[in-house]
Amino acid sequence: MNPKNEGGAAATTLRLTAARPEDVAHAAALLRAGELVAMPTETVYGLAANALDPHAVASIFTAKRRPPDNPLIVHIAAPEDIAPLVAAYPPAAQKLAAAFWPGPLTVILPKSALVPDLVSAGLPTVALRIPAHPAARALLRAAGVPLAAPSANRSGSPSPTTAAHVLADLDGRLSAILDGGECSVGVESTVVTLAEGPPCLLRPGGIPPEALRAVLGELAVSPAVTHALQAGETAQSPGMKYKHYAPQAELTLLTGSREAFVTYLKAHACAEDGVLCFDEDFDGLWRRFSYGSVDDPAAQAQQLFARLRELDAQGLTRVFCHTPRQEGVGLAVYNRLLRAAGFRELAVDEAAPAPQKT
């Protein structure tokens, strides 16, 4: 095992290559020994630990500075790994598994006693996913244990879609990172709960609501997808309760047409401000960062977190963002931006006051 510093984290982070079987085997051995390993998935990089080892799981919360009431997602290698972890596996869950696993979908089910309470933040449920990334699947098979793996970043900061992002946030706080290149989806998995009542979307992601409804027939959408949780309300899923994905700059979302977006910027932005926008948006006087085409939500999702990290690299203090359409994968992009902005949003097609800096 790697040496530990005073905080209990690894003094150095070993960089392993996902394409090398011996590196995957090394990462798996570290996980079985209770260490933390960052792994690539198709969504974002995850900070993985043996989900059945409470001490290893606790080290995830320490490394990320993650609040203990924020549940974790458990990654498994194959459908046969589901049964020991759940108290019930209803037909709706079996349909979703057949349609979307391996892939960017997380399903919440009643948990078995095998799952430590720390993994589920004390809830009677467990969030399960079979990732599609070949390196993640190889690591899960080699480790032979389910892996709890939230995003491998400091809690609240933009999620990591490259190994470099992980090291920028957590170098020295985990034993190793398995470098599998850039993530293809770019936003975290879709989360659906089947624990009680009709199926409900808790967090949008790479599987859009329309695809889920085609399989399930009905799908409710939690108000927390587009609004903050109410005071005292319990987070049933990661990404629901806290401000997430946020750059250091004050981010304000501007919702409306391109013309209204530009008009608002001309009236309220200055040369020192950043603008997060679409490829088709203007080349104006402001510092412009495009996160994809207005008609390509998949590209927006894949690029979003890297652009948010670029804002920090530029040292910006205020950024205005042109929001995406709230449909398909675009709903996931909008959800991440809302939380990154702390729900600071203006409809610029209507008369609205200028946002106050905080």
Residue pairs with C-beta under 8 A, 6 or more apart in sequence:
1 30
1 33
1 35
1 175
2 10
2 11
2 12
2 14
2 35
2 175
2 176
3 10
3 11
3 12
4 10
4 11
5 11
5 172
7 62
7 173
8 59
8 62
9 36
9 59
9 62
9 63
9 172
9 173
9 174
10 35
10 36
10 172
10 173
10 174
10 175
10 176
11 172
12 172
13 167
13 170
13 171
13 172
13 173
13 174
13 175
13 176
13 177
14 26
14 175
14 176
14 177
15 163
15 167
15 176
15 177
15 179
16 23
16 24
16 26
16 27
16 176
16 177
16 178
16 179
17 23
17 178
17 179
18 24
18 40
18 134
18 135
18 138
18 178
18 179
18 180
18 181
21 138
23 178
24 135
24 138
24 139
24 142
24 178
25 142
26 176
27 37
27 39
27 139
27 142
27 143
27 176
27 178
28 139
28 142
28 143
28 144
30 37
30 175
30 176
31 37
31 48
31 49
31 50
31 56
31 139
31 143
31 145
31 147
32 50
32 143
32 144
32 145
34 49
34 50
34 53
34 55
34 56
34 59
35 49
35 56
35 174
35 175
35 176
36 47
36 48
36 49
36 56
36 59
36 60
36 63
36 173
36 174
36 175
37 48
37 49
37 139
37 174
37 175
37 176
37 177
37 178
38 45
38 46
38 47
38 48
38 152
38 160
38 163
38 166
38 170
38 174
38 176
38 177
38 178
39 45
39 46
39 48
39 135
39 136
39 139
39 147
39 149
39 152
39 177
39 178
39 180
40 133
40 135
40 136
40 163
40 178
40 179
40 180
40 181
40 183
41 75
41 131
41 132
41 133
41 136
41 149
41 183
42 103
42 104
42 131
42 132
42 133
42 136
42 183
42 184
42 185
42 206
43 104
43 131
43 183
43 185
43 186
43 187
43 188
43 189
43 205
43 206
44 151
44 152
44 159
44 160
44 161
44 183
44 186
44 187
44 188
44 305
45 151
45 152
45 153
45 159
45 160
45 161
45 162
45 163
45 165
45 166
45 177
45 183
46 75
46 136
46 147
46 149
46 150
46 151
46 152
47 60
47 63
47 64
47 149
47 150
47 151
47 152
47 153
47 166
47 170
47 174
48 75
48 139
48 147
48 148
48 149
49 56
49 57
49 59
49 60
49 147
49 148
49 149
50 56
50 57
50 143
50 145
50 146
50 147
50 148
51 57
51 72
51 74
51 75
51 115
51 116
51 119
51 145
51 146
51 147
51 148
52 114
52 115
52 116
52 145
52 146
53 116
53 145
54 116
54 118
57 72
57 116
57 118
57 119
57 148
58 118
60 66
60 72
60 148
60 150
61 67
61 68
61 118
63 170
63 173
63 174
64 150
64 153
64 154
64 155
64 170
65 154
65 155
66 150
66 155
67 155
67 241
67 242
68 118
68 121
69 121
69 122
69 234
69 235
69 241
70 121
70 150
70 155
70 235
70 238
70 241
70 242
71 119
71 120
71 121
71 123
71 125
71 127
71 235
71 236
71 237
71 238
72 119
72 120
72 121
72 127
72 148
72 149
72 150
72 238
73 106
73 127
73 128
73 129
73 148
73 149
73 150
73 189
73 191
73 238
74 85
74 115
74 119
74 126
74 127
74 128
74 129
74 146
74 147
74 148
74 149
75 128
75 129
75 130
75 131
75 136
75 140
75 146
75 147
75 148
75 149
76 82
76 85
76 128
76 129
76 130
76 140
76 146
76 147
77 130
77 137
77 140
77 141
78 130
79 97
79 101
79 130
81 146
82 89
82 97
82 128
83 89
84 112
84 114
85 111
85 112
85 114
85 115
85 126
85 128
85 146
86 109
86 110
86 111
86 112
86 126
86 128
87 109
87 110
87 111
87 112
88 109
88 110
89 109
90 109
90 194
92 194
92 199
92 216
93 107
93 109
93 194
95 215
95 216
96 105
96 107
96 192
96 194
96 212
96 215
96 216
97 107
97 130
99 211
99 215
100 207
100 211
100 215
101 129
101 130
102 130
102 131
102 132
102 137
103 130
103 131
103 132
103 206
103 207
104 129
104 131
104 132
104 185
104 188
104 189
104 190
104 205
104 206
104 207
105 129
105 189
105 190
105 192
105 205
105 206
105 207
106 127
106 128
106 129
106 189
106 190
106 191
106 192
106 203
106 205
106 237
107 127
107 128
107 129
107 191
107 192
107 193
107 194
108 125
108 126
108 127
108 128
108 191
108 192
108 193
108 194
108 195
108 202
108 236
108 237
109 125
109 126
109 128
109 194
109 195
110 124
110 125
110 126
110 195
111 120
111 123
111 124
111 125
111 126
112 126
115 126
119 126
119 148
120 126
120 127
121 235
123 234
123 236
124 195
125 193
125 195
125 236
127 191
127 237
127 238
129 189
130 137
131 137
131 140
133 180
133 183
133 184
134 180
135 178
135 180
136 180
139 147
139 178
140 146
140 147
150 238
151 159
151 160
151 188
152 160
152 166
152 169
152 170
152 174
152 177
153 159
153 160
153 165
153 166
153 169
153 170
154 169
154 170
155 242
156 242
156 243
156 244
156 245
156 246
157 169
157 245
157 246
157 247
158 165
158 245
158 246
158 247
158 305
158 308
158 309
158 312
158 340
159 165
159 187
159 188
159 245
159 305
160 166
160 168
160 169
160 305
161 182
161 183
161 186
161 302
161 305
161 306
162 181
162 182
162 183
162 306
163 177
163 179
163 180
163 181
165 305
165 306
165 309
166 177
167 177
168 309
183 302
184 302
185 205
185 206
185 298
185 301
185 302
186 301
186 302
186 303
186 304
186 305
186 306
187 205
187 206
187 301
187 304
187 305
187 329
187 332
187 333
187 336
188 203
188 205
188 238
188 239
189 203
189 205
189 206
189 207
190 201
190 203
190 204
190 205
190 206
190 207
190 208
190 212
190 332
191 201
191 202
191 203
191 205
191 237
191 238
191 239
192 199
192 200
192 201
192 202
192 212
192 219
193 199
193 200
193 202
193 236
193 237
195 236
197 220
198 218
198 219
198 220
199 212
199 216
199 218
199 219
199 220
200 219
200 220
200 221
200 222
201 209
201 212
201 219
201 220
201 221
201 222
201 225
202 222
202 224
202 225
202 236
202 237
202 240
203 225
203 237
203 238
203 239
203 240
203 332
203 335
204 225
204 329
204 331
204 332
204 335
205 329
205 332
206 301
206 329
206 332
208 327
208 328
208 329
208 331
208 332
209 219
209 221
209 331
210 328
212 219
213 219
222 236
222 240
224 233
224 240
225 331
225 335
226 326
226 334
226 335
226 338
227 343
228 343
229 235
229 240
229 241
233 241
235 241
235 242
239 335
239 339
243 339
243 340
243 342
244 336
244 339
244 340
245 305
245 308
245 336
245 337
245 339
245 340
246 308
246 339
246 340
246 341
246 342
247 308
247 309
247 311
247 312
247 316
247 319
247 340
248 311
248 312
249 274
249 311
249 312
249 316
249 317
249 318
249 319
250 317
250 318
250 319
250 344
250 357
250 358
251 276
251 311
251 319
251 320
251 321
251 337
251 340
251 341
251 342
251 344
252 318
252 319
252 320
252 321
252 341
252 344
252 345
252 346
252 355
253 321
253 323
253 337
253 338
253 341
253 344
253 345
253 346
254 260
254 261
254 264
254 265
254 320
254 321
254 322
254 323
254 345
254 346
254 348
255 323
255 345
255 346
255 347
255 348
255 349
256 264
256 347
256 348
256 349
256 350
257 349
258 280
258 281
258 282
258 294
258 322
260 348
260 349
261 277
261 281
261 322
261 348
262 281
262 282
262 284
263 348
264 320
264 346
264 348
265 275
265 284
265 286
265 320
267 354
268 320
268 354
268 355
269 275
269 286
269 320
270 286
271 285
271 286
272 316
272 317
272 318
273 286
273 287
273 316
273 318
273 319
273 320
274 286
274 287
274 288
274 289
274 311
274 314
274 316
274 318
274 319
274 320
275 281
275 284
275 286
275 287
275 288
275 289
275 319
275 320
275 321
275 322
276 289
276 290
276 291
276 307
276 308
276 311
276 319
276 320
276 321
276 322
277 288
277 289
277 290
277 291
277 321
277 322
278 290
278 291
278 292
278 293
278 294
278 300
278 322
279 290
279 292
279 293
279 294
280 293
280 294
281 288
281 290
281 294
281 322
286 320
287 314
287 316
289 307
289 310
289 311
290 303
290 307
291 299
291 300
291 303
291 304
291 307
292 299
292 300
292 301
292 302
292 303
292 304
293 299
293 300
294 324
294 325
297 324
297 325
297 327
297 328
297 329
297 330
297 332
297 333
298 329
300 324
300 329
300 330
300 333
301 329
301 332
301 333
304 333
304 336
304 337
305 336
308 340
311 319
318 357
321 337
321 341
323 334
323 337
323 345
324 330
324 333
324 334
324 337
325 334
326 334
338 345
344 355
346 352
346 355
